[in-house]
Amino acid sequence: MNKDLQHLKLLSVFYYIVGALIAFLSCFALIYLIVGIVFVAAPPPSRGEPPPALGWIFIVLSSGVMLLGWTWAVALMFAGWFLGRCRHYLYCLVLGCSTLLFQPLGTILGVFTIIILIRPNVKRLFEAGGQIEDEDEADEVEDFHDQFPRDSYNIRQ
């Protein structure tokens, strides 16, 4: 099997994992949502109790954080789906760049995504929809010296 396809399948699995992790971590905002609901549902404030407006701030902010986190998680899972099927190259590249924000796992995943997606063979795979046209080209392994001729890196021997 083509190494580029193997790398894309592996990236696809990691995007599912990171997407699920982000969805899970976004659920921690439920704690603040519950606190906000308690502040709003509590009887009118007396001396020393927080006002109901503070509860609405908690509700709005925690709902926004959950919605943003779940949306990002679903987008990452779609990127994993697309990477596995060699579709939507630009979408996968943009999501790979956005994954850099989720440190440290997302940073590692984003860097590897960018490295893999900028390869010319991978671009051709996306253009062909994941189908390998030439079997000889599929098994061809690019060597460092094939990409950079001896004269290009100024090393004297």
FENFENMO-V411585 format. One line per field, one symbol per residue. psi: psi as a letter, one per 20 degrees, with the letter a starting at -180 (. if undefined). A space follows every 10 residues. Layout:
psi = ???
This chain:
psi = qphghghhgg hgghhgghgh ghgghhiiih ghggghhghh iqrqpapiqq qhhhghgggg ghgggggggh ghgghhhhgg ghhhjlqmgh ghgghhhhhh hnqhghgggg ghgggghiph hhghghhiki ppgphhhhip ppqgihhoqh iiklpp.
